[in-house]
Amino acid sequence: MKEKGLLIVLSGPSGVGKGTVRKAIFSKEDTNFEYSISVTTRAMREGERDGVDYFFSTRERFDEMIQNDELLEYAQYVDNYYGTPVDYVQKTLDEGKDVFLEIEVQGAKQVRKKFPDGLFIFLVPPNLQELQSRIVTRGTETESSIQNRMNAAKEELDMMHLYDYVVVNDDIEKACETVESIVVAEHCRRERVEKLYKKRLEVNKC
Ligand code: 5GP
């Protein structure tokens, strides 16, 4: 009797540190989650690798994936498209492994509809000044892109009500630990455990 894996969605405004928190979680040797690599049409940044950070794609191929229902969700963010390949997610959950998505809020909203019993975590900055300085410090964005990302961030923060948990990212290590603790707690949620546990009692009846 295998429990299905848990779909964990980490979302929040761009620049909040989702990527950093995700990388910190996956750099640990004892991490039990499987990371779902997204497809994107944006240009590769220095240091990024195809098939590791993203599957970098043309717009044509991305459109084809949408037409063929190959994406669990997708969104246009600023000037680019991002999406989650559905096959990997489904197959990995069926194997009983937890799948971790790090996506923006439009995509998270779509996933919520398809996986209402997923675990939705909203990562927020301590304040907006901090968010802007993180985006500027990252040095990957132009002046107008920074402004676009800040505008998007303000709208995204209003979507907090769509999430199960909120984690303030004022310290990466602490945020990682909190996310991991939430996942542990979620696995112990009575609604998730009860049916499976009762079946186990039946099998092991004395
Ligand atoms: P970046 O260009 O900085 O790598 O990512 C921009 C935004 O797209 C970030 O908020 C990131 O979390 C989000 N993102 C990355 N992959 C996906 C995806 O597959 N789907 C959606 N909806 N957003 C994604």
Boltz pocket constraint, residues with backbone or C-beta under 6 A from the ligand:
constraints:
  - pocket:
      binder: B
      contacts: [[A, 10], [A, 12], [A, 13], [A, 14], [A, 15], [A, 18], [A, 38], [A, 39], [A, 42], [A, 73], [A, 74], [A, 75], [A, 77], [A, 82], [A, 83], [A, 84], [A, 102], [A, 103], [A, 104], [A, 105], [A, 106], [A, 107], [A, 108]]
      max_distance: 6.0
